[in-house]
Amino acid sequence: MPVTMVRINIIKRIGPVIQIAEGHTVDLPAKIHQILDERTDPTWPTTWFAPRLTGEGAFRDVYSVMNNWGANHGAISYGHIGKDLITLASMLRIPVAMNNVPEEQIFRPKAWASFGT
């Protein structure tokens, strides 16, 4: 199932900063799920997620995504809505620290050209 995972980190002297990862849910074999699920509180909801990789930066590979992510959790929405979250963040002046949204899908108002490309 296509999903978007988002996390807001609060960074000292900056404020809120958003991380966005589009990808898909993953079904693990029951035995593997049980082993991993028992490492945390099994009453917490668990969704196994694989981000869409770009081969570069924070999305070079799955380990890089995990290493750059603020924590091992986030909010998950159905569908790939990263482009909409980036537009919302820009209107609210919230920096986006990492995302894997294709450049051609990101809305960039003409007025933004005044601030550089």
Backbone as XML, in Angstrom:
<?xml version="1.0"?>
<chain id="A" units="angstrom">
  <residue number="1" name="MET">
    <atom name="N" x="0.851" y="-1.167" z="0.000"/>
    <atom name="CA" x="0.000" y="0.000" z="0.000"/>
    <atom name="C" x="0.901" y="1.235" z="0.000"/>
  </residue>
  <residue number="2" name="PRO">
    <atom name="N" x="0.653" y="2.210" z="-0.859"/>
    <atom name="CA" x="1.468" y="3.424" z="-0.866"/>
    <atom name="C" x="1.155" y="4.291" z="0.352"/>
  </residue>
  <residue number="3" name="VAL">
    <atom name="N" x="2.195" y="4.731" z="1.035"/>
    <atom name="CA" x="2.020" y="5.575" z="2.220"/>
    <atom name="C" x="3.108" y="6.647" z="2.253"/>
  </residue>
  <residue number="4" name="THR">
    <atom name="N" x="2.852" y="7.668" z="3.057"/>
    <atom name="CA" x="3.837" y="8.709" z="3.328"/>
    <atom name="C" x="4.041" y="8.767" z="4.826"/>
  </residue>
  <residue number="5" name="MET">
    <atom name="N" x="5.295" y="8.686" z="5.246"/>
    <atom name="CA" x="5.614" y="8.812" z="6.669"/>
    <atom name="C" x="6.195" y="10.208" z="6.885"/>
  </residue>
  <residue number="6" name="VAL">
    <atom name="N" x="5.726" y="10.864" z="7.933"/>
    <atom name="CA" x="6.188" y="12.217" z="8.240"/>
    <atom name="C" x="6.513" y="12.304" z="9.722"/>
  </residue>
  <residue number="7" name="ARG">
    <atom name="N" x="7.482" y="13.130" z="10.031"/>
    <atom name="CA" x="7.866" y="13.351" z="11.422"/>
    <atom name="C" x="8.220" y="14.820" z="11.569"/>
  </residue>
  <residue number="8" name="ILE">
    <atom name="N" x="7.801" y="15.411" z="12.684"/>
    <atom name="CA" x="8.198" y="16.778" z="13.016"/>
    <atom name="C" x="9.164" y="16.698" z="14.188"/>
  </residue>
  <residue number="9" name="ASN">
    <atom name="N" x="10.370" y="17.186" z="13.972"/>
    <atom name="CA" x="11.370" y="17.272" z="15.037"/>
    <atom name="C" x="11.438" y="18.720" z="15.499"/>
  </residue>
  <residue number="10" name="ILE">
    <atom name="N" x="11.592" y="18.930" z="16.791"/>
    <atom name="CA" x="11.790" y="20.271" z="17.331"/>
    <atom name="C" x="13.283" y="20.432" z="17.578"/>
  </residue>
  <residue number="11" name="ILE">
    <atom name="N" x="13.891" y="21.393" z="16.884"/>
    <atom name="CA" x="15.328" y="21.603" z="16.973"/>
    <atom name="C" x="15.601" y="22.935" z="17.658"/>
  </residue>
  <residue number="12" name="LYS">
    <atom name="N" x="16.462" y="22.888" z="18.657"/>
    <atom name="CA" x="16.795" y="24.076" z="19.444"/>
    <atom name="C" x="17.265" y="25.210" z="18.530"/>
  </residue>
  <residue number="13" name="ARG">
    <atom name="N" x="16.734" y="26.398" z="18.739"/>
    <atom name="CA" x="17.018" y="27.628" z="18.013"/>
    <atom name="C" x="16.505" y="27.643" z="16.569"/>
  </residue>
  <residue number="14" name="ILE">
    <atom name="N" x="15.863" y="26.558" z="16.142"/>
    <atom name="CA" x="15.264" y="26.536" z="14.800"/>
    <atom name="C" x="13.755" y="26.386" z="14.904"/>
  </residue>
  <residue number="15" name="GLY">
    <atom name="N" x="13.303" y="25.478" z="15.763"/>
    <atom name="CA" x="11.881" y="25.196" z="15.900"/>
    <atom name="C" x="11.528" y="23.909" z="15.180"/>
  </residue>
  <residue number="16" name="PRO">
    <atom name="N" x="10.296" y="23.819" z="14.650"/>
    <atom name="CA" x="9.885" y="22.578" z="13.990"/>
    <atom name="C" x="10.598" y="22.388" z="12.651"/>
  </residue>
  <residue number="17" name="VAL">
    <atom name="N" x="10.970" y="21.151" z="12.377"/>
    <atom name="CA" x="11.586" y="20.756" z="11.110"/>
    <atom name="C" x="10.929" y="19.440" z="10.694"/>
  </residue>
  <residue number="18" name="ILE">
    <atom name="N" x="10.525" y="19.348" z="9.438"/>
    <atom name="CA" x="9.779" y="18.178" z="8.966"/>
    <atom name="C" x="10.677" y="17.225" z="8.173"/>
  </residue>
  <residue number="19" name="GLN">
    <atom name="N" x="10.421" y="15.938" z="8.358"/>
    <atom name="CA" x="11.039" y="14.885" z="7.554"/>
    <atom name="C" x="9.907" y="14.138" z="6.852"/>
  </residue>
  <residue number="20" name="ILE">
    <atom name="N" x="10.105" y="13.820" z="5.576"/>
    <atom name="CA" x="9.075" y="13.154" z="4.778"/>
    <atom name="C" x="9.696" y="11.972" z="4.044"/>
  </residue>
  <residue number="21" name="ALA">
    <atom name="N" x="9.027" y="10.827" z="4.118"/>
    <atom name="CA" x="9.483" y="9.647" z="3.375"/>
    <atom name="C" x="8.279" y="8.967" z="2.735"/>
  </residue>
  <residue number="22" name="GLU">
    <atom name="N" x="8.240" y="8.963" z="1.408"/>
    <atom name="CA" x="7.202" y="8.219" z="0.700"/>
    <atom name="C" x="7.697" y="6.795" z="0.473"/>
  </residue>
  <residue number="23" name="GLY">
    <atom name="N" x="6.786" y="5.841" z="0.524"/>
    <atom name="CA" x="7.160" y="4.445" z="0.314"/>
    <atom name="C" x="5.943" y="3.553" z="0.328"/>
  </residue>
  <residue number="24" name="HIS">
    <atom name="N" x="6.140" y="2.320" z="0.756"/>
    <atom name="CA" x="5.055" y="1.330" z="0.777"/>
    <atom name="C" x="5.103" y="0.513" z="2.061"/>
  </residue>
  <residue number="25" name="THR">
    <atom name="N" x="3.937" y="0.047" z="2.482"/>
    <atom name="CA" x="3.901" y="-0.875" z="3.615"/>
    <atom name="C" x="4.425" y="-2.227" z="3.142"/>
  </residue>
  <residue number="26" name="VAL">
    <atom name="N" x="4.905" y="-3.012" z="4.103"/>
    <atom name="CA" x="5.503" y="-4.310" z="3.800"/>
    <atom name="C" x="4.886" y="-5.355" z="4.715"/>
  </residue>
  <residue number="27" name="ASP">
    <atom name="N" x="4.546" y="-6.512" z="4.167"/>
    <atom name="CA" x="4.085" y="-7.648" z="4.975"/>
    <atom name="C" x="5.275" y="-8.545" z="5.259"/>
  </residue>
  <residue number="28" name="LEU">
    <atom name="N" x="5.599" y="-8.700" z="6.535"/>
    <atom name="CA" x="6.681" y="-9.597" z="6.939"/>
    <atom name="C" x="6.107" y="-10.960" z="7.291"/>
  </residue>
  <residue number="29" name="PRO">
    <atom name="N" x="6.883" y="-12.017" z="7.131"/>
    <atom name="CA" x="6.436" y="-13.323" z="7.613"/>
    <atom name="C" x="6.127" y="-13.236" z="9.111"/>
  </residue>
  <residue number="30" name="ALA">
    <atom name="N" x="5.110" y="-13.960" z="9.565"/>
    <atom name="CA" x="4.633" y="-13.875" z="10.951"/>
    <atom name="C" x="5.745" y="-14.070" z="11.979"/>
  </residue>
  <residue number="31" name="LYS">
    <atom name="N" x="6.624" y="-15.026" z="11.754"/>
    <atom name="CA" x="7.687" y="-15.303" z="12.723"/>
    <atom name="C" x="8.652" y="-14.117" z="12.853"/>
  </residue>
  <residue number="32" name="ILE">
    <atom name="N" x="9.015" y="-13.517" z="11.736"/>
    <atom name="CA" x="9.912" y="-12.358" z="11.767"/>
    <atom name="C" x="9.224" y="-11.179" z="12.438"/>
  </residue>
  <residue number="33" name="HIS">
    <atom name="N" x="7.952" y="-10.952" z="12.088"/>
    <atom name="CA" x="7.191" y="-9.872" z="12.720"/>
    <atom name="C" x="7.171" y="-10.055" z="14.235"/>
  </residue>
  <residue number="34" name="GLN">
    <atom name="N" x="6.900" y="-11.259" z="14.698"/>
    <atom name="CA" x="6.810" y="-11.525" z="16.134"/>
    <atom name="C" x="8.135" y="-11.221" z="16.834"/>
  </residue>
  <residue number="35" name="ILE">
    <atom name="N" x="9.234" y="-11.667" z="16.267"/>
    <atom name="CA" x="10.551" y="-11.423" z="16.873"/>
    <atom name="C" x="10.814" y="-9.925" z="16.993"/>
  </residue>
  <residue number="36" name="LEU">
    <atom name="N" x="10.568" y="-9.189" z="15.922"/>
    <atom name="CA" x="10.815" y="-7.747" z="15.941"/>
    <atom name="C" x="9.819" y="-7.017" z="16.834"/>
  </residue>
  <residue number="37" name="ASP">
    <atom name="N" x="8.561" y="-7.416" z="16.777"/>
    <atom name="CA" x="7.519" y="-6.752" z="17.557"/>
    <atom name="C" x="7.742" y="-6.915" z="19.056"/>
  </residue>
  <residue number="38" name="GLU">
    <atom name="N" x="8.296" y="-8.032" z="19.474"/>
    <atom name="CA" x="8.522" y="-8.273" z="20.900"/>
    <atom name="C" x="9.701" y="-7.478" z="21.455"/>
  </residue>
  <residue number="39" name="ARG">
    <atom name="N" x="10.446" y="-6.808" z="20.599"/>
    <atom name="CA" x="11.557" y="-5.968" z="21.062"/>
    <atom name="C" x="11.063" y="-4.645" z="21.636"/>
  </residue>
  <residue number="40" name="THR">
    <atom name="N" x="9.824" y="-4.293" z="21.342"/>
    <atom name="CA" x="9.222" y="-3.080" z="21.886"/>
    <atom name="C" x="7.931" y="-3.479" z="22.591"/>
  </residue>
  <residue number="41" name="ASP">
    <atom name="N" x="7.131" y="-2.509" z="22.930"/>
    <atom name="CA" x="5.849" y="-2.771" z="23.575"/>
    <atom name="C" x="4.885" y="-3.325" z="22.526"/>
  </residue>
  <residue number="42" name="PRO">
    <atom name="N" x="4.490" y="-4.599" z="22.620"/>
    <atom name="CA" x="3.634" y="-5.193" z="21.584"/>
    <atom name="C" x="2.229" y="-4.589" z="21.513"/>
  </residue>
  <residue number="43" name="THR">
    <atom name="N" x="1.863" y="-3.733" z="22.472"/>
    <atom name="CA" x="0.552" y="-3.081" z="22.391"/>
    <atom name="C" x="0.592" y="-1.882" z="21.448"/>
  </residue>
  <residue number="44" name="TRP">
    <atom name="N" x="1.775" y="-1.418" z="21.078"/>
    <atom name="CA" x="1.884" y="-0.301" z="20.143"/>
    <atom name="C" x="1.526" y="-0.781" z="18.746"/>
  </residue>
  <residue number="45" name="PRO">
    <atom name="N" x="0.890" y="0.072" z="17.953"/>
    <atom name="CA" x="0.600" y="-0.333" z="16.575"/>
    <atom name="C" x="1.902" y="-0.457" z="15.779"/>
  </residue>
  <residue number="46" name="THR">
    <atom name="N" x="1.958" y="-1.414" z="14.889"/>
    <atom name="CA" x="3.160" y="-1.648" z="14.094"/>
    <atom name="C" x="2.799" y="-1.676" z="12.617"/>
  </residue>
  <residue number="47" name="THR">
    <atom name="N" x="3.484" y="-0.845" z="11.839"/>
    <atom name="CA" x="3.368" y="-0.873" z="10.388"/>
    <atom name="C" x="4.779" y="-0.979" z="9.838"/>
  </residue>
  <residue number="48" name="TRP">
    <atom name="N" x="5.055" y="-2.023" z="9.096"/>
    <atom name="CA" x="6.370" y="-2.183" z="8.477"/>
    <atom name="C" x="6.370" y="-1.383" z="7.185"/>
  </residue>
  <residue number="49" name="PHE">
    <atom name="N" x="7.410" y="-0.581" z="7.004"/>
    <atom name="CA" x="7.465" y="0.434" z="5.958"/>
    <atom name="C" x="8.793" y="0.353" z="5.212"/>
  </residue>
  <residue number="50" name="ALA">
    <atom name="N" x="8.737" y="0.434" z="3.889"/>
    <atom name="CA" x="9.947" y="0.503" z="3.065"/>
    <atom name="C" x="9.910" y="1.810" z="2.278"/>
  </residue>
  <residue number="51" name="PRO">
    <atom name="N" x="10.861" y="2.708" z="2.518"/>
    <atom name="CA" x="10.870" y="3.981" z="1.798"/>
    <atom name="C" x="11.287" y="3.808" z="0.342"/>
  </residue>
  <residue number="52" name="ARG">
    <atom name="N" x="10.834" y="4.721" z="-0.496"/>
    <atom name="CA" x="11.296" y="4.749" z="-1.890"/>
    <atom name="C" x="12.710" y="5.338" z="-1.877"/>
  </residue>
  <residue number="53" name="LEU">
    <atom name="N" x="13.643" y="4.621" z="-2.438"/>
    <atom name="CA" x="15.043" y="5.041" z="-2.410"/>
    <atom name="C" x="15.400" y="5.830" z="-3.667"/>
  </residue>
  <residue number="54" name="THR">
    <atom name="N" x="16.344" y="6.776" z="-3.505"/>
    <atom name="CA" x="16.794" y="7.591" z="-4.631"/>
    <atom name="C" x="18.228" y="7.266" z="-5.032"/>
  </residue>
  <residue number="55" name="GLY">
    <atom name="N" x="18.946" y="6.557" z="-4.161"/>
    <atom name="CA" x="20.350" y="6.269" z="-4.428"/>
    <atom name="C" x="21.282" y="7.390" z="-4.023"/>
  </residue>
  <residue number="56" name="GLU">
    <atom name="N" x="20.738" y="8.459" z="-3.410"/>
    <atom name="CA" x="21.546" y="9.618" z="-3.015"/>
    <atom name="C" x="21.178" y="10.082" z="-1.613"/>
  </residue>
  <residue number="57" name="GLY">
    <atom name="N" x="22.131" y="10.714" z="-0.929"/>
    <atom name="CA" x="21.891" y="11.375" z="0.349"/>
    <atom name="C" x="21.183" y="10.505" z="1.368"/>
  </residue>
  <residue number="58" name="ALA">
    <atom name="N" x="20.192" y="11.102" z="2.036"/>
    <atom name="CA" x="19.457" y="10.411" z="3.100"/>
    <atom name="C" x="18.628" y="9.244" z="2.576"/>
  </residue>
  <residue number="59" name="PHE">
    <atom name="N" x="18.403" y="9.191" z="1.268"/>
    <atom name="CA" x="17.618" y="8.102" z="0.672"/>
    <atom name="C" x="18.476" y="7.206" z="-0.230"/>
  </residue>
  <residue number="60" name="ARG">
    <atom name="N" x="19.777" y="7.155" z="0.075"/>
    <atom name="CA" x="20.690" y="6.289" z="-0.685"/>
    <atom name="C" x="20.301" y="4.825" z="-0.520"/>
  </residue>
  <residue number="61" name="ASP">
    <atom name="N" x="20.004" y="4.430" z="0.729"/>
    <atom name="CA" x="19.589" y="3.063" z="1.045"/>
    <atom name="C" x="18.742" y="3.120" z="2.313"/>
  </residue>
  <residue number="62" name="VAL">
    <atom name="N" x="18.142" y="2.002" z="2.689"/>
    <atom name="CA" x="17.247" y="1.985" z="3.855"/>
    <atom name="C" x="17.996" y="2.370" z="5.124"/>
  </residue>
  <residue number="63" name="TYR">
    <atom name="N" x="19.229" y="1.898" z="5.275"/>
    <atom name="CA" x="19.998" y="2.257" z="6.466"/>
    <atom name="C" x="20.192" y="3.773" z="6.545"/>
  </residue>
  <residue number="64" name="SER">
    <atom name="N" x="20.466" y="4.418" z="5.423"/>
    <atom name="CA" x="20.652" y="5.874" z="5.422"/>
    <atom name="C" x="19.383" y="6.596" z="5.864"/>
  </residue>
  <residue number="65" name="VAL">
    <atom name="N" x="18.230" y="6.103" z="5.425"/>
    <atom name="CA" x="16.964" y="6.713" z="5.860"/>
    <atom name="C" x="16.833" y="6.578" z="7.375"/>
  </residue>
  <residue number="66" name="MET">
    <atom name="N" x="17.051" y="5.371" z="7.885"/>
    <atom name="CA" x="16.941" y="5.142" z="9.333"/>
    <atom name="C" x="17.951" y="5.989" z="10.102"/>
  </residue>
  <residue number="67" name="ASN">
    <atom name="N" x="19.153" y="6.129" z="9.580"/>
    <atom name="CA" x="20.209" y="6.877" z="10.248"/>
    <atom name="C" x="19.909" y="8.373" z="10.291"/>
  </residue>
  <residue number="68" name="ASN">
    <atom name="N" x="19.184" y="8.882" z="9.303"/>
    <atom name="CA" x="18.855" y="10.304" z="9.242"/>
    <atom name="C" x="17.508" y="10.647" z="9.865"/>
  </residue>
  <residue number="69" name="TRP">
    <atom name="N" x="16.672" y="9.629" z="10.110"/>
    <atom name="CA" x="15.333" y="9.857" z="10.657"/>
    <atom name="C" x="15.451" y="10.260" z="12.118"/>
  </residue>
  <residue number="70" name="GLY">
    <atom name="N" x="14.580" y="11.156" z="12.578"/>
    <atom name="CA" x="14.648" y="11.672" z="13.940"/>
    <atom name="C" x="14.436" y="10.631" z="15.019"/>
  </residue>
  <residue number="71" name="ALA">
    <atom name="N" x="13.652" y="9.632" z="14.766"/>
    <atom name="CA" x="13.388" y="8.550" z="15.725"/>
    <atom name="C" x="12.795" y="7.393" z="14.929"/>
  </residue>
  <residue number="72" name="ASN">
    <atom name="N" x="12.530" y="6.290" z="15.607"/>
    <atom name="CA" x="12.039" y="5.120" z="14.871"/>
    <atom name="C" x="10.522" y="5.115" z="14.720"/>
  </residue>
  <residue number="73" name="HIS">
    <atom name="N" x="9.918" y="6.275" z="14.726"/>
    <atom name="CA" x="8.474" y="6.334" z="14.523"/>
    <atom name="C" x="8.108" y="7.631" z="13.797"/>
  </residue>
  <residue number="74" name="GLY">
    <atom name="N" x="6.869" y="7.704" z="13.349"/>
    <atom name="CA" x="6.358" y="8.871" z="12.657"/>
    <atom name="C" x="4.877" y="8.664" z="12.404"/>
  </residue>
  <residue number="75" name="ALA">
    <atom name="N" x="4.255" y="9.638" z="11.765"/>
    <atom name="CA" x="2.840" y="9.528" z="11.407"/>
    <atom name="C" x="2.757" y="9.038" z="9.968"/>
  </residue>
  <residue number="76" name="ILE">
    <atom name="N" x="1.890" y="8.073" z="9.720"/>
    <atom name="CA" x="1.769" y="7.491" z="8.383"/>
    <atom name="C" x="0.398" y="7.819" z="7.801"/>
  </residue>
  <residue number="77" name="SER">
    <atom name="N" x="0.407" y="8.320" z="6.558"/>
    <atom name="CA" x="-0.821" y="8.640" z="5.827"/>
    <atom name="C" x="-0.915" y="7.768" z="4.590"/>
  </residue>
  <residue number="78" name="TYR">
    <atom name="N" x="-2.132" y="7.417" z="4.208"/>
    <atom name="CA" x="-2.333" y="6.637" z="2.985"/>
    <atom name="C" x="-2.000" y="7.504" z="1.775"/>
  </residue>
  <residue number="79" name="GLY">
    <atom name="N" x="-1.315" y="6.938" z="0.818"/>
    <atom name="CA" x="-0.984" y="7.628" z="-0.426"/>
    <atom name="C" x="0.324" y="8.395" z="-0.330"/>
  </residue>
  <residue number="80" name="HIS">
    <atom name="N" x="0.794" y="8.828" z="-1.476"/>
    <atom name="CA" x="2.018" y="9.625" z="-1.528"/>
    <atom name="C" x="1.618" y="11.099" z="-1.526"/>
  </residue>
  <residue number="81" name="ILE">
    <atom name="N" x="1.666" y="11.708" z="-0.333"/>
    <atom name="CA" x="1.226" y="13.094" z="-0.155"/>
    <atom name="C" x="2.385" y="14.019" z="0.193"/>
  </residue>
  <residue number="82" name="GLY">
    <atom name="N" x="3.603" y="13.578" z="-0.038"/>
    <atom name="CA" x="4.777" y="14.377" z="0.308"/>
    <atom name="C" x="4.789" y="15.746" z="-0.341"/>
  </residue>
  <residue number="83" name="LYS">
    <atom name="N" x="4.374" y="15.821" z="-1.618"/>
    <atom name="CA" x="4.373" y="17.112" z="-2.316"/>
    <atom name="C" x="3.444" y="18.103" z="-1.624"/>
  </residue>
  <residue number="84" name="ASP">
    <atom name="N" x="2.310" y="17.621" z="-1.125"/>
    <atom name="CA" x="1.367" y="18.494" z="-0.426"/>
    <atom name="C" x="1.927" y="18.932" z="0.926"/>
  </residue>
  <residue number="85" name="LEU">
    <atom name="N" x="2.616" y="18.028" z="1.616"/>
    <atom name="CA" x="3.224" y="18.378" z="2.898"/>
    <atom name="C" x="4.337" y="19.406" z="2.719"/>
  </residue>
  <residue number="86" name="ILE">
    <atom name="N" x="5.099" y="19.289" z="1.634"/>
    <atom name="CA" x="6.161" y="20.268" z="1.363"/>
    <atom name="C" x="5.555" y="21.637" z="1.085"/>
  </residue>
  <residue number="87" name="THR">
    <atom name="N" x="4.470" y="21.689" z="0.305"/>
    <atom name="CA" x="3.799" y="22.962" z="0.033"/>
    <atom name="C" x="3.260" y="23.568" z="1.321"/>
  </residue>
  <residue number="88" name="LEU">
    <atom name="N" x="2.612" y="22.754" z="2.161"/>
    <atom name="CA" x="2.102" y="23.239" z="3.444"/>
    <atom name="C" x="3.240" y="23.758" z="4.318"/>
  </residue>
  <residue number="89" name="ALA">
    <atom name="N" x="4.334" y="23.007" z="4.388"/>
    <atom name="CA" x="5.482" y="23.440" z="5.194"/>
    <atom name="C" x="6.023" y="24.775" z="4.689"/>
  </residue>
  <residue number="90" name="SER">
    <atom name="N" x="6.047" y="24.967" z="3.376"/>
    <atom name="CA" x="6.557" y="26.233" z="2.836"/>
    <atom name="C" x="5.652" y="27.399" z="3.222"/>
  </residue>
  <residue number="91" name="MET">
    <atom name="N" x="4.339" y="27.172" z="3.219"/>
    <atom name="CA" x="3.407" y="28.234" z="3.610"/>
    <atom name="C" x="3.541" y="28.579" z="5.086"/>
  </residue>
  <residue number="92" name="LEU">
    <atom name="N" x="3.883" y="27.580" z="5.897"/>
    <atom name="CA" x="4.037" y="27.786" z="7.340"/>
    <atom name="C" x="5.475" y="28.126" z="7.728"/>
  </residue>
  <residue number="93" name="ARG">
    <atom name="N" x="6.356" y="28.222" z="6.734"/>
    <atom name="CA" x="7.780" y="28.526" z="6.943"/>
    <atom name="C" x="8.465" y="27.491" z="7.831"/>
  </residue>
  <residue number="94" name="ILE">
    <atom name="N" x="8.127" y="26.223" z="7.613"/>
    <atom name="CA" x="8.748" y="25.122" z="8.349"/>
    <atom name="C" x="9.742" y="24.444" z="7.410"/>
  </residue>
  <residue number="95" name="PRO">
    <atom name="N" x="11.017" y="24.366" z="7.797"/>
    <atom name="CA" x="11.999" y="23.701" z="6.934"/>
    <atom name="C" x="11.702" y="22.210" z="6.774"/>
  </residue>
  <residue number="96" name="VAL">
    <atom name="N" x="12.018" y="21.679" z="5.603"/>
    <atom name="CA" x="11.917" y="20.240" z="5.344"/>
    <atom name="C" x="13.349" y="19.718" z="5.285"/>
  </residue>
  <residue number="97" name="ALA">
    <atom name="N" x="13.709" y="18.896" z="6.272"/>
    <atom name="CA" x="15.087" y="18.430" z="6.404"/>
    <atom name="C" x="15.426" y="17.324" z="5.422"/>
  </residue>
  <residue number="98" name="MET">
    <atom name="N" x="14.481" y="16.460" z="5.128"/>
    <atom name="CA" x="14.739" y="15.367" z="4.184"/>
    <atom name="C" x="13.434" y="14.939" z="3.545"/>
  </residue>
  <residue number="99" name="ASN">
    <atom name="N" x="13.509" y="14.594" z="2.264"/>
    <atom name="CA" x="12.336" y="14.076" z="1.566"/>
    <atom name="C" x="12.793" y="13.314" z="0.333"/>
  </residue>
  <residue number="100" name="ASN">
    <atom name="N" x="11.943" y="12.434" z="-0.143"/>
    <atom name="CA" x="12.231" y="11.677" z="-1.362"/>
    <atom name="C" x="11.163" y="11.923" z="-2.427"/>
  </residue>
  <residue number="101" name="VAL">
    <atom name="N" x="10.585" y="13.117" z="-2.404"/>
    <atom name="CA" x="9.568" y="13.493" z="-3.381"/>
    <atom name="C" x="10.286" y="13.921" z="-4.664"/>
  </residue>
  <residue number="102" name="PRO">
    <atom name="N" x="9.891" y="13.373" z="-5.819"/>
    <atom name="CA" x="10.533" y="13.777" z="-7.072"/>
    <atom name="C" x="10.420" y="15.292" z="-7.284"/>
  </residue>
  <residue number="103" name="GLU">
    <atom name="N" x="11.513" y="15.904" z="-7.696"/>
    <atom name="CA" x="11.590" y="17.361" z="-7.873"/>
    <atom name="C" x="10.449" y="17.900" z="-8.734"/>
  </residue>
  <residue number="104" name="GLU">
    <atom name="N" x="10.086" y="17.183" z="-9.802"/>
    <atom name="CA" x="9.055" y="17.681" z="-10.720"/>
    <atom name="C" x="7.661" y="17.693" z="-10.091"/>
  </residue>
  <residue number="105" name="GLN">
    <atom name="N" x="7.469" y="17.050" z="-8.949"/>
    <atom name="CA" x="6.164" y="17.045" z="-8.277"/>
    <atom name="C" x="6.023" y="18.170" z="-7.253"/>
  </residue>
  <residue number="106" name="ILE">
    <atom name="N" x="7.112" y="18.851" z="-6.939"/>
    <atom name="CA" x="7.076" y="19.879" z="-5.894"/>
    <atom name="C" x="6.634" y="21.204" z="-6.502"/>
  </residue>
  <residue number="107" name="PHE">
    <atom name="N" x="5.598" y="21.808" z="-5.901"/>
    <atom name="CA" x="5.077" y="23.097" z="-6.359"/>
    <atom name="C" x="6.012" y="24.208" z="-5.894"/>
  </residue>
  <residue number="108" name="ARG">
    <atom name="N" x="6.515" y="24.977" z="-6.834"/>
    <atom name="CA" x="7.405" y="26.088" z="-6.515"/>
    <atom name="C" x="6.811" y="27.366" z="-7.117"/>
  </residue>
  <residue number="109" name="PRO">
    <atom name="N" x="6.184" y="28.201" z="-6.280"/>
    <atom name="CA" x="5.607" y="29.446" z="-6.795"/>
    <atom name="C" x="6.676" y="30.312" z="-7.463"/>
  </residue>
  <residue number="110" name="LYS">
    <atom name="N" x="6.299" y="31.064" z="-8.499"/>
    <atom name="CA" x="7.239" y="31.922" z="-9.214"/>
    <atom name="C" x="7.911" y="32.907" z="-8.273"/>
  </residue>
  <residue number="111" name="ALA">
    <atom name="N" x="7.183" y="33.353" z="-7.250"/>
    <atom name="CA" x="7.753" y="34.317" z="-6.307"/>
    <atom name="C" x="8.977" y="33.754" z="-5.588"/>
  </residue>
  <residue number="112" name="TRP">
    <atom name="N" x="9.080" y="32.426" z="-5.498"/>
    <atom name="CA" x="10.233" y="31.833" z="-4.811"/>
    <atom name="C" x="11.528" y="32.123" z="-5.553"/>
  </residue>
  <residue number="113" name="ALA">
    <atom name="N" x="11.450" y="32.417" z="-6.866"/>
    <atom name="CA" x="12.657" y="32.698" z="-7.641"/>
    <atom name="C" x="13.374" y="33.939" z="-7.108"/>
  </residue>
  <residue number="114" name="SER">
    <atom name="N" x="12.657" y="34.798" z="-6.407"/>
    <atom name="CA" x="13.269" y="35.991" z="-5.816"/>
    <atom name="C" x="14.298" y="35.643" z="-4.754"/>
  </residue>
  <residue number="115" name="PHE">
    <atom name="N" x="14.208" y="34.439" z="-4.214"/>
    <atom name="CA" x="15.099" y="34.026" z="-3.131"/>
    <atom name="C" x="16.185" y="33.074" z="-3.616"/>
  </residue>
  <residue number="116" name="GLY">
    <atom name="N" x="16.336" y="32.897" z="-4.912"/>
    <atom name="CA" x="17.352" y="31.998" z="-5.463"/>
    <atom name="C" x="16.731" y="30.713" z="-5.968"/>
  </residue>
  <residue number="117" name="THR">
    <atom name="N" x="17.533" y="29.918" z="-6.645"/>
    <atom name="CA" x="17.015" y="28.669" z="-7.200"/>
    <atom name="C" x="17.639" y="27.470" z="-6.540"/>
  </residue>
</chain>
